[in-house]
């Protein structure tokens, strides 16, 4: 059911003959159908999110067990990834996965409790609250992921630069300042491009799957309050 404009509905209501006017219960049923439609869409998007999460787990596993070892061999056996970089990377992946699993469990618990004792207002409040909690957790996980990408990229670039200097038999003090500044600038531009792309892509995905429904549910809750008033 498409989103309902309560003001337009009231105007239509006022124009109806008295014997055909909608009562409060009928309006409440309409809002209930609208809420059910939104919840059905969220349910579908949760399933889509599970598929996306499964794909991400596969990508993380391929990176940890296949891609990273190959890249390390290219740099040589003496190349070691700092422990703190590994920790941030693993923690960010863990946070993304656990935050989504927590959201799914909490969402379905809320939905089940509301189905057993249906109260439209409480259903809307609890689902909105659940989505807002997940939104906070998602952005926390996203920031952590961007920090992991940034630290990993910076650490790898610094290590590669030092190894390149040593292979040429030079010391860092002998390199001209403008060349170092140029390398840093190029590295920052690449880092900004990568992190910016990841941020906007994941934020767009979240809003598409869940974020837009927070505002739609809030609008429905507002309409319900206006009916009761």
C-alpha positions in Angstrom: 0.0 0.0 0.0 1.4 3.4 -0.9 2.2 6.0 1.7 -0.9 7.7 2.9 -1.1 11.5 3.4 -3.4 12.0 6.4 -4.3 15.5 5.5 -5.6 14.5 2.1 -7.4 11.6 3.7 -9.1 13.9 6.1 -10.2 16.2 3.3 -11.7 13.3 1.4 -13.3 12.0 4.7 -15.0 15.4 5.2 -16.4 15.4 1.7 -18.1 12.0 2.2 -21.8 11.8 3.0 -22.4 11.2 6.7 -23.5 7.6 6.1 -20.3 6.8 4.2 -17.8 8.5 6.4 -14.8 6.6 7.7 -14.6 6.1 11.4 -11.5 6.0 13.6 -11.3 2.2 13.6 -11.4 2.1 9.8 -8.6 4.7 9.6 -6.6 2.7 12.2 -7.1 -0.4 10.0 -5.7 1.4 7.0 -2.7 2.5 8.9 -2.3 -1.0 10.2 -2.2 -2.3 6.6 0.3 0.4 5.7 2.5 -0.7 8.7 2.2 -4.4 7.6 3.3 -3.4 4.1 6.4 -1.6 5.4 7.2 -4.5 7.8 6.9 -7.0 4.9 9.4 -4.9 2.9 11.8 -4.8 5.8 11.5 -8.6 6.2 12.4 -8.9 2.5 15.4 -6.6 2.9 16.6 -8.5 5.9 16.8 -11.6 3.7 18.7 -9.6 1.1 21.0 -8.3 3.9 21.7 -11.9 4.9 22.8 -12.8 1.4 25.0 -9.7 1.3 26.5 -10.6 4.6 27.3 -14.1 3.4 29.0 -12.6 0.4 31.1 -10.3 2.6 32.1 -13.3 4.8 33.3 -15.1 1.7 35.3 -12.0 0.6 36.8 -11.6 4.1 37.8 -15.3 4.1 39.3 -15.1 0.6 41.3 -12.0 1.6 42.6 -13.6 4.8 43.4 -17.1 3.4 44.2 -16.5 -0.3 44.7 -12.9 -1.4 46.8 -11.6 1.6 49.3 -14.6 1.6 49.8 -14.1 -2.2 50.5 -10.4 -1.7 52.9 -11.1 1.2 54.9 -13.4 -0.9 55.2 -10.7 -3.5 56.7 -8.3 -0.8 59.0 -11.0 0.5 59.1 -13.3 3.5 60.3 -10.5 5.8 57.2 -8.4 5.4 55.1 -8.6 8.5 51.7 -7.0 9.0 51.7 -5.1 12.4 49.6 -6.8 15.0 47.5 -3.7 15.7 46.5 -3.5 12.0 45.4 -7.1 12.0 43.4 -6.5 15.2 41.6 -3.5 13.8 40.8 -5.4 10.6 39.5 -8.5 12.4 37.5 -6.3 14.9 35.8 -4.3 12.1 34.8 -7.4 10.3 33.5 -9.0 13.5 31.6 -5.8 14.4 29.9 -5.7 11.0 28.7 -9.3 11.2 27.7 -9.2 14.9 25.8 -5.9 14.6 23.7 -7.3 11.8 23.0 -10.6 13.6 22.0 -8.7 16.7 19.7 -6.5 14.7 18.0 -9.5 13.0 17.5 -11.3 16.4 16.1 -8.2 18.1 13.9 -7.3 15.2 12.2 -10.7 15.0 11.8 -10.8 18.8 10.0 -7.4 18.7 7.9 -8.5 15.7 6.9 -11.7 17.4 5.9 -10.0 20.6 3.8 -7.4 18.7 2.1 -10.2 16.7 1.1 -12.0 19.9 -0.3 -8.8 21.5 -1.0 -6.5 18.6 -0.8 -2.8 19.4 -0.2 -0.6 16.4 1.4 2.2 18.3 3.7 0.0 20.4 4.6 -2.0 17.2 5.7 1.2 15.4 7.6 2.5 18.4 9.5 -0.8 19.0 10.4 -1.4 15.4 11.5 2.3 14.9 13.7 1.9 18.1 15.2 -1.3 16.8 16.0 0.2 13.4 17.6 3.3 15.1 19.7 1.1 17.3 20.9 -0.9 14.3 21.5 2.4 12.4 23.9 3.5 15.2 25.6 0.2 15.3 26.0 0.1 11.5 27.7 3.5 11.4 29.9 2.5 14.3 30.9 -0.6 12.3 31.4 1.5 9.2 33.7 4.0 10.9 35.7 1.1 12.3 36.0 -0.5 8.9 37.2 2.8 7.4 39.8 3.1 10.1 40.9 -0.5 9.4 41.2 0.3 5.7 43.1 3.6 6.4 45.5 2.1 8.9 46.2 -1.0 6.7 46.7 1.2 3.6 49.0 3.7 5.4 51.0 0.9 7.1 51.5 -1.0 3.8 52.4 2.2 1.9 55.0 3.2 4.6 56.5 -0.2 4.7 56.7 -0.4 0.9 58.3 3.1 0.7 61.0 2.2 3.2 61.7 -1.1 1.5 62.1 0.7 -1.8 64.5 3.2 -0.3 66.6 0.4 1.2 66.8 -1.5 -2.0 68.3 1.5 -3.7 70.9 1.8 -1.0 69.6 5.2 0.2 68.6 6.6 3.6 65.4 8.5 4.2 67.3 11.8 5.0 68.8 11.8 1.4 65.4 12.0 -0.3 64.2 15.4 -1.3 61.3 16.8 0.8 59.2 17.6 -2.3 59.4 14.0 -3.4 58.3 12.7 0.0 55.5 15.3 0.0 54.4 14.2 -3.5 54.3 10.5 -2.4 52.3 11.4 0.7 49.8 13.5 -1.3 49.3 10.7 -3.9 48.8 8.2 -1.0 46.3 10.5 0.7 44.3 11.0 -2.6 44.2 7.2 -3.2 43.1 6.6 0.5 40.4 9.3 0.3 39.1 7.8 -2.9 39.0 4.3 -1.5 37.5 5.2 1.9 35.0 7.6 0.3 33.8 5.0 -2.2 33.4 2.4 0.5 31.6 4.9 2.8 29.1 6.2 0.2 28.5 2.7 -1.2 27.7 1.1 2.2 25.7 4.2 3.4 23.6 4.1 0.2 23.1 0.3 0.7 21.9 0.8 4.3 19.5 3.6 3.5 18.1 1.6 0.6 17.5 -1.5 2.7 16.6 0.0 6.1 17.2 3.7 6.6 14.3 5.0 4.5 11.8 2.9 6.5 12.6 4.7 9.7 11.2 7.9 8.3 8.2 6.1 6.8 7.3 4.3 10.0 7.7 7.6 12.0 5.3 9.3 9.5 2.8 6.5 10.1 3.2 6.8 13.8 2.6 10.6 13.5 -0.6 9.9 11.5 -1.8 7.5 14.2 -1.2 10.2 16.9 -3.2 12.7 14.8 -6.1 10.3 14.5 -6.2 9.8 18.3 -5.9 13.5 19.0 
